[in-house]
Structure formats: C-alpha cells, structure tokens
Amino acid sequence: MPVPQPRSTPAHRGFPGLSDALVEWLDGRQIEEVECVVPDIVGIARGKAMPTGKYVQLTPTYLPVSIFFQTITGEYAYIEREEYWTEIDLRLVPDIDTARAVPWASDVTVQVIHDLNWLDGTPVPFAPRNVLKRVLELYTAEGWRPVVAPELEFYLTKRNTDADYPVEPPIGRTGRQGVGRQAYSISSVDEYEPIIEDIYDFLTAQGLEIDTIIQEGGAGQIEINLNHGDPLELADQVFVFKRTIREAALRNDCYATFMAKPMANEPGSAMHLHQSVVDAATGRNLFSNDDGEVSDLFHGFLAGHQTHIASVACLLAPYVNSYRRLVPGSSAPVNLEWGWDNRSVGLRIPNAEANARRVENRVVGADANPYLAIAACLACGYLGMKAGLQPRPAITGNAYTSSQNPLPESLEEALRLFSADRAVRVVLGPEFCDLFGTVKRYEMLEFRQVISPWEREHLLLNV
C-alpha cells in the first residue's frame, strides 16, 4: 500500500497547508482537477472546474456578476445596475483553508471555496460569504467572538422525476416505505444504513466531523448536528454538507432534499442555530456573569432577535414553500418568544452550564443559505447588544398559541419588513439588501404564474 506523502511533495505542489484529512485522502495521489466554487444568493455552488496544472499557475479566475441576479429557477431578475447589462467580471480569491476532497468524483478532485472581489480588489458586498464577514467584523470591533452550532434537518425521498407527482419517502432496507412519527428511533436510522455510511465516508474524506445523527419525526427525515465553532467555518461546512449529502443519496438511488416542507403531511425541516458570544481575548462566555447569572449582553442578544428577526425572516425562510413549515399547530414555532428548555418557543435556551449558555434559534429553515441565515441571526443579536435592549419575560408554558410578535406568514410580507428595517440594512449592507429583495420579488412573480394541483382539483370543474 502506498505510504502517504508529506505536504511538501510534488503531489501537493501549489496547495500549501492542506489539512491532514485531505493529505490522508490523497494518499500520495496527484490532484487531477480543482473545483473553484462560490455560494450564490441561493446557496448553490457555482464556479469553474479546471485541471490542477492550470489552477496552480495562479492565473486570475473570474465569474460574471450575473450569477447573483438569478432566482432559484435560473431565470434572471431585472436589476437596476449597469453591471446587469455589461456582466462585468468578479475575481475569485481562493481560501485554501477550505480545500476539501470531492470523494464522489471519478477523478482525484479537490474543491476550494472562493471569495469574490471587484477588479479593484474590494469585496463584492452582495456575495453571501462577504455578507457574513461584514457582520463578523462588527463583532470583532467590539472584542466579541460569536460561536455557532447548526442542526441540519433533511429528508431522504424516492426519486421524483416528474414534478407533478408528490414527493414520497424512500424504500428502506426492510423493503418498506418510511413512515413518520419515529423520532429518535435507532432502527429508523438503520433503515437507511447504506446512505448513512456513505455520508460518513464522504465526511471523513473531507475532514468534517458531526456531533450526532438522529431520526427526526418525518418519514425519512434525518437530523445532523454539527460541532460548535467559528460562524464562517460552520457556514462553509453546511454549504459543503448539503452537496455531500445529496451525492450520498444519489449514489443509493434516492434524493436528499433540504426543502422546508417537501411533503404535506410530514413536519418541515429546520436548521436550528445555537449561538453564543465569547470575549475574543479570554474566551469567556459573555452571556453569563461571573456569578453564573445571565448577563445584560444575553438579554440584549435575545431582545435583538425579538426586535429584528421578523425583519430578516426572508433570509431564514427564503422561499414561498418556507412558510408552509411555519404554520400554527406544526412542530415549528411561529413566535419569537423565549424560554428555558422550551421547544415551543422560537428562541430556546437549552440546558447548559453558565459557561455554555446559548440561544437556539428554532425559526431558521433547512432551505436557507447558511451564510445569510447565520449573518442575519448574528446581526439581530448584535443590534440588541449594542442598543442594550431588554426581552419580554420568558414563556414557561405552551408558546405555540402566542400571538405576540408573530413571524410573517408569507415571503411577500417578509420582504416588506426586510426593506423597512433600516438598522438591519446598515448591518447587512444596503447593496446586498436591495439585490436580495429584487431577486426574491422576481421569484415570487415566477411562482404566481404556476397553476397548482389544488387549483386544478378544486376550481377546474367547480367554478
């Protein structure tokens, strides 16, 4: 068996500082192809693939600005910018720390996440990775360091090659179709063992670790919890995870979907986001005082969410389908109350020691772009801490029926709130906010042109 070569060998020339996991996966093999990827507004990986020899020449690589003008359908929204017509180039700037294996590729392939700059070297303000970096810089200026841990839910489904037919759960190893209401069942996870094993193998090759994997309440619904860490690193991980999980499912003749509500009679999929803030110099959790009691910054962070989360709901629930998950009576909270170890609230405070105190935002959907969702949540917390806001009293009982400070009920309503919150616009950047709003409004116009099965069934012969 070949002995893994050290990082300085010709096999890794042009890729300084590769992770141990990637070096081990390469096992002395030459990297044949490099995927230069960037997350677009949706969170889709866009970019270019090229032979390694070309990549290591450090020749500048570009993508047109129009990749940010596309809706989820691939159509282009009309943007009132000169660049819309000229489609100027954006320069890709590699972040070699993100270099990871593409273990499902037939060739020895590595993907590298890139940032995007204008040609004068300044960051593109509406690139999602740059939006998150903008928010993190505000924390850094205060001597704060946010820490996050996403919990990512998704469904495994049968192949759905005709969009006119409903999505169905896959067939498991027993030969039966998956059923819901089996949350935390070990045997239900084992039902999809080949897919889970491929996910583990792919993640190991990519140097990614998960905290836990569980069966959720839906038929074929799985949840993967990530370890806590730096927000940008965790956003990168979710970005990579989604593609990895989809590829593992396809290898096993089924789909993996992060759609918020893929099946009408099953619960929706969320990306619960655990958040805390520590002192950048000492690492001390700023949500707790020295005596272990909650701090003013903890209250400010919570109140910032209660004040502004409705305004950024379009980033946490970015599609018309997202709001099918956020309905009363479902397992998803439709409120912005907070409480201790209370899963009926939108802002749960989990059981934890004072040095691990955190806020779990249970509103975020699995369909959200991780960079934008994390940026939006941290922006709300930042605004609350800076303003010294105070939250409403904690809820101790059932908050599902709460009517206070509700979330918007549609993407259209969410976009109106987004455009009206000036504080949020300042933190996230007005150029990004304007572009995002325009793309989403165009997307809604596309949706309105679609005739649904409900309309055909109930209106075709009855009106």
C-alpha positions in Angstrom: 0.0 0.0 0.0 1.4 3.5 -0.9 2.7 5.5 2.1 1.1 9.0 2.4 3.5 11.6 1.3 4.3 14.7 3.3 2.7 18.0 2.4 5.7 19.3 0.6 5.7 16.6 -2.1 5.0 17.3 -5.8 1.5 15.8 -5.4 0.5 18.8 -3.4 2.6 21.5 -5.1 0.6 24.7 -5.4 -1.6 23.7 -2.4 0.3 24.8 0.7 -1.1 24.0 4.1 -3.5 21.3 3.2 -5.5 19.7 6.0 -4.4 16.4 7.4 -7.6 14.8 6.3 -7.1 15.9 2.7 -3.4 14.7 2.7 -4.5 11.4 4.1 -7.3 11.0 1.5 -4.9 11.9 -1.3 -2.5 9.1 -0.1 0.2 10.3 -2.4 -2.0 10.7 -5.5 -1.8 13.7 -7.8 -4.7 16.1 -7.6 -6.2 16.0 -11.2 -8.9 18.6 -11.0 -9.8 21.6 -8.9 -13.3 22.9 -8.4 -13.4 26.7 -7.7 -16.7 27.2 -6.0 -18.6 30.2 -4.6 -22.0 30.2 -2.9 -24.6 32.3 -4.7 -27.6 34.0 -3.3 -29.5 30.7 -3.1 -26.6 28.8 -1.6 -25.9 26.8 -4.8 -22.3 26.1 -5.6 -21.3 27.9 -8.7 -17.9 28.2 -10.2 -15.4 26.5 -12.6 -13.6 23.2 -12.7 -10.1 23.1 -14.2 -7.0 20.9 -14.4 -4.7 21.2 -11.5 -1.8 22.4 -13.7 -3.8 25.5 -14.7 -5.0 26.2 -11.2 -1.6 26.2 -9.6 -0.3 28.7 -12.2 -2.2 31.3 -10.1 -3.8 32.7 -13.2 -6.6 35.0 -12.2 -10.0 33.3 -12.4 -13.3 35.2 -13.0 -17.1 34.7 -12.9 -19.7 37.2 -14.2 -21.6 39.3 -11.7 -24.8 37.9 -13.1 -24.6 34.8 -11.0 -26.1 36.9 -8.2 -29.0 38.0 -10.4 -30.5 34.5 -10.7 -33.6 33.2 -9.0 -33.9 29.6 -7.8 -35.3 28.7 -11.2 -32.3 30.0 -13.0 -34.1 33.0 -14.5 -32.5 36.4 -14.2 -34.2 39.2 -12.2 -34.0 42.7 -13.7 -31.5 44.7 -11.7 -31.2 48.4 -12.0 -27.4 48.3 -12.3 -25.1 48.9 -15.1 -23.4 45.6 -14.4 -26.7 43.8 -15.3 -26.2 44.7 -18.9 -22.4 44.5 -19.1 -22.0 41.4 -16.9 -18.6 42.5 -15.6 -16.2 40.0 -14.2 -15.7 39.3 -10.5 -12.3 37.9 -9.4 -12.2 34.7 -7.5 -10.0 34.7 -4.4 -9.2 31.2 -3.0 -9.5 30.3 0.6 -7.1 27.4 0.7 -8.2 26.5 4.3 -11.5 25.4 2.7 -9.8 22.9 0.3 -11.6 19.5 0.7 -11.9 16.3 -1.2 -14.7 15.6 -3.7 -14.8 11.9 -2.9 -17.7 11.0 -5.2 -15.8 12.3 -8.3 -14.3 9.8 -10.8 -11.0 11.7 -10.9 -9.0 12.9 -7.9 -10.7 16.2 -7.3 -10.5 18.9 -4.7 -12.9 21.7 -4.2 -11.9 25.1 -2.9 -14.4 27.8 -1.7 -13.5 31.2 -3.0 -14.4 34.8 -2.1 -15.3 37.3 -4.7 -13.8 40.8 -5.2 -14.4 43.6 -7.7 -11.5 44.0 -10.1 -10.1 46.8 -7.8 -9.7 44.2 -5.0 -12.6 45.3 -2.8 -15.1 42.7 -1.6 -18.3 42.3 -3.5 -20.9 43.4 -0.9 -23.7 41.1 -2.0 -21.6 37.9 -2.1 -23.1 35.8 0.8 -19.7 34.9 2.3 -18.8 38.6 2.3 -22.1 39.5 3.9 -21.3 37.2 6.8 -17.7 38.5 7.1 -19.2 42.0 7.3 -21.2 41.1 10.3 -18.3 39.2 12.0 -16.2 42.4 11.6 -18.7 44.3 13.7 -18.3 41.7 16.5 -14.5 41.9 16.2 -14.6 45.6 16.6 -16.3 45.2 20.0 -13.9 42.5 21.2 -16.6 39.8 20.8 -16.4 36.5 19.0 -19.6 34.7 18.1 -19.8 30.9 18.3 -22.5 28.9 16.4 -23.6 25.3 16.0 -26.2 24.4 13.3 -28.6 21.5 13.5 -29.5 20.5 9.9 -32.6 18.5 9.1 -33.3 16.9 5.7 -35.4 14.3 4.0 -34.4 11.2 2.1 -37.0 10.6 -0.6 -37.7 8.3 -3.6 -36.5 9.8 -6.9 -39.0 12.3 -8.1 -38.5 12.8 -11.8 -41.9 14.3 -12.5 -42.6 17.5 -10.5 -46.4 17.0 -11.0 -46.3 14.0 -8.6 -45.9 14.4 -4.8 -42.7 13.5 -3.0 -42.7 10.1 -1.3 -40.4 8.6 1.4 -37.8 6.1 0.1 -37.8 2.3 0.5 -35.6 1.2 3.3 -33.6 -2.0 3.9 -36.8 -3.8 5.1 -38.4 -3.2 1.7 -41.0 -0.9 3.3 -41.5 2.7 2.7 -40.5 5.0 5.5 -43.1 6.2 8.0 -43.1 9.3 10.2 -43.6 9.7 14.0 -40.5 7.7 14.8 -38.3 10.5 16.2 -35.0 9.3 17.8 -35.6 5.7 16.7 -32.2 4.0 16.2 -33.8 1.3 14.0 -35.3 4.0 11.7 -31.8 5.5 11.2 -30.5 1.9 10.4 -33.2 1.6 7.8 -31.1 3.9 5.6 -27.7 2.5 6.7 -26.1 2.4 3.2 -26.8 6.1 2.7 -25.7 7.0 6.2 -22.4 5.0 5.8 -21.7 6.8 2.5 -22.3 10.2 4.3 -19.9 9.2 7.0 -17.3 8.1 4.4 -17.6 11.3 2.4 -17.4 13.5 5.5 -14.3 11.6 6.8 -12.6 12.2 3.4 -13.5 15.9 3.7 -12.2 16.2 7.3 -15.7 17.1 8.6 -17.0 15.9 11.9 -20.6 15.7 13.2 -21.8 15.8 16.7 -24.8 13.4 16.4 -27.1 12.0 13.8 -30.7 11.2 14.6 -34.1 10.2 13.1 -36.5 13.1 13.1 -40.3 13.0 13.2 -40.9 12.8 9.5 -40.8 9.8 7.2 -37.2 9.5 6.0 -36.3 12.7 7.9 -32.8 12.8 9.3 -31.0 15.4 11.5 -27.3 16.0 11.6 -25.9 18.2 14.4 -22.6 20.0 13.8 -19.9 20.8 16.4 -19.8 24.4 17.6 -17.3 26.8 16.2 -16.5 29.9 14.1 -19.5 31.1 12.2 -17.7 31.3 8.8 -16.3 27.9 9.2 -19.6 26.4 10.1 -21.4 28.2 7.2 -18.7 26.6 4.9 -19.4 23.2 6.5 -23.2 23.5 5.9 -22.5 24.6 2.3 -20.3 21.5 1.8 -22.6 19.2 3.8 -25.7 19.9 1.6 -23.9 18.9 -1.5 -22.2 15.9 0.1 -25.5 14.5 1.5 -27.2 14.9 -1.9 -24.4 13.0 -3.6 -24.6 10.2 -1.0 -28.3 9.9 -1.6 -27.9 9.8 -5.4 -25.3 7.0 -5.0 -28.1 5.0 -3.4 -30.8 5.8 -5.9 -32.7 8.3 -3.9 -32.8 12.0 -3.2 -31.9 14.2 -0.3 -33.8 17.4 0.0 -33.4 20.4 2.2 -36.8 21.9 1.1 -38.5 23.3 4.1 -41.8 21.4 3.5 -41.4 18.7 0.9 -44.4 16.6 2.0 -47.8 18.0 3.0 -48.5 15.6 5.9 -45.0 15.4 7.3 -43.2 18.0 9.5 -40.9 20.6 7.9 -37.1 20.7 8.0 -35.2 23.3 10.0 -31.7 24.4 10.6 -31.8 25.3 14.3 -28.9 27.6 15.1 -27.2 27.6 18.5 -25.5 30.9 19.2 -23.3 32.3 21.9 -20.8 35.2 22.2 -17.5 35.0 23.9 -14.8 37.5 24.9 -12.3 37.4 22.0 -9.3 37.8 24.3 -10.3 35.4 27.1 -12.9 33.1 25.6 -15.3 33.8 28.5 -19.0 33.3 27.6 -20.5 36.8 27.7 -24.0 35.5 28.2 -23.1 34.8 31.8 -21.8 37.0 34.6 -19.1 35.8 37.0 -21.7 34.5 39.4 -23.3 32.4 36.7 -26.4 34.5 36.3 -27.5 35.8 32.9 -25.8 39.0 31.7 -27.1 42.2 30.1 -25.5 41.1 26.9 -27.5 37.9 27.0 -30.7 39.9 27.4 -29.6 42.2 24.6 -28.9 39.4 22.2 -32.3 37.9 22.9 -34.1 41.2 22.6 -32.3 41.9 19.3 -33.8 38.7 18.0 -37.3 39.6 19.2 -37.0 43.1 17.7 -35.5 42.2 14.3 -35.9 38.5 13.4 -39.2 39.2 11.7 -37.4 41.7 9.5 -34.8 39.1 8.4 -37.3 36.3 8.1 -36.9 36.3 4.3 -33.3 35.2 4.9 -34.3 32.5 7.3 -37.3 31.3 5.3 -36.4 32.4 1.7 -39.0 30.7 -0.5 -42.7 30.5 -0.8 -42.5 26.9 0.4 -40.7 28.0 3.5 -43.9 29.4 5.0 -45.7 26.1 4.7 -43.5 24.9 7.5 -44.2 28.0 9.7 -47.9 27.4 10.4 -49.7 27.2 13.8 -50.1 23.7 15.1 -47.0 22.3 13.5 -43.7 21.3 15.2 -42.1 24.6 14.0 -42.5 27.7 16.3 -44.3 30.6 14.7 -43.4 33.1 17.5 -40.4 35.0 18.8 -40.9 34.2 22.5 -38.0 32.8 24.6 -37.9 30.2 27.4 -35.7 27.8 29.3 -35.6 24.3 27.7 -38.9 25.0 25.9 -39.2 23.8 22.3 -42.5 25.6 21.7 -40.7 29.0 21.6 -38.8 30.4 18.6 -35.8 31.2 20.9 -35.0 28.3 23.2 -32.3 28.4 25.9 -31.0 24.8 26.2 -30.0 23.2 29.5 -26.3 24.1 29.9 -23.8 25.3 32.4 -23.2 29.0 32.6 -20.0 28.8 30.5 -22.0 27.1 27.7 -25.1 29.3 27.8 -26.5 29.9 24.4 -29.6 30.8 22.4 -31.1 28.3 20.0 -33.0 30.0 17.1 -35.6 27.4 16.0 -37.1 29.6 13.2 -34.4 29.0 10.6 -35.4 26.7 7.7 -33.1 24.0 6.2 -33.6 25.7 2.9 -31.8 28.9 4.0 -28.5 29.9 2.6 -26.2 29.2 5.7 -24.1 32.3 5.2 -27.1 34.6 5.0 -29.0 32.9 7.8 -26.1 33.0 10.2 -25.3 36.6 9.2 -28.9 37.6 9.8 -29.2 36.0 13.2 -25.9 37.4 14.4 -26.9 40.8 13.0 -30.1 40.8 15.1 -28.1 39.8 18.2 -25.5 42.5 17.6 -28.1 45.2 17.3 -29.8 44.1 20.5 -26.5 44.1 22.5 -25.3 47.4 21.1 -28.7 49.1 22.0 -28.9 47.4 25.4 -32.4 46.1 24.6 -34.4 44.0 27.1 -36.5 41.0 26.0 -40.0 40.2 27.1 -40.4 37.8 30.1 -39.6 34.2 29.4 -42.5 31.9 28.4 -42.9 29.0 30.8 -45.7 27.0 29.0 -47.1 26.4 25.6 -46.0 29.2 23.2 -47.4 27.7 20.0 -50.6 29.8 20.5 -48.7 33.0 21.3 -49.9 36.0 19.3 -47.2 38.4 20.3 -44.6 39.5 17.8 -45.5 36.7 15.3 -43.4 35.8 12.3 -44.5 36.9 8.8 -46.9 34.5 7.2 -45.6 34.8 3.6 -42.5 35.7 1.7 -44.2 38.8 0.4 -44.9 40.1 3.9 -41.3 39.1 5.0 -39.8 41.2 2.2 -41.8 44.3 3.2 -40.5 44.0 6.7 -36.9 43.5 5.4 -37.0 46.6 3.3 -38.4 48.7 6.1 -35.8 47.8 8.9 -33.1 50.4 8.4 -30.9 49.1 11.2 -30.7 45.7 9.6 -29.9 47.3 6.2 -26.9 49.1 7.8 -25.5 45.9 9.4 -26.0 43.6 6.4 -25.2 46.3 3.8 -27.7 48.2 1.7 -26.4 46.9 -1.7 -26.9 43.3 -0.6 -30.4 44.1 0.9 -31.5 45.8 -2.3 -30.3 43.0 -4.6 -31.7 40.2 -2.4 -35.1 41.9 -2.3 -35.2 42.4 -6.1 -34.3 38.8 -6.8 -36.9 37.4 -4.4 -39.7 39.7 -5.7 -38.9 38.5 -9.2 -39.0 34.9 -7.9 -42.5 35.5 -6.4 -43.7 36.7 -9.8 -42.5 33.5 -11.4 -44.3 31.5 -8.7 -47.6 33.3 -9.4 -47.6 32.1 -13.0 -47.7 28.4 -11.8 -51.1 26.6 -11.6 -51.1 24.3 -8.7 -52.7 20.8 -8.4 -55.0 22.3 -5.7 -56.4 24.8 -8.2 -56.9 22.1 -10.9 -58.6 19.8 -8.4 -61.0 22.3 -6.8 -61.5 25.0 -9.4 -61.4 23.3 -12.8 -64.9 22.0 -12.7 -66.5 23.8 -9.7 -66.3 27.5 -10.5 
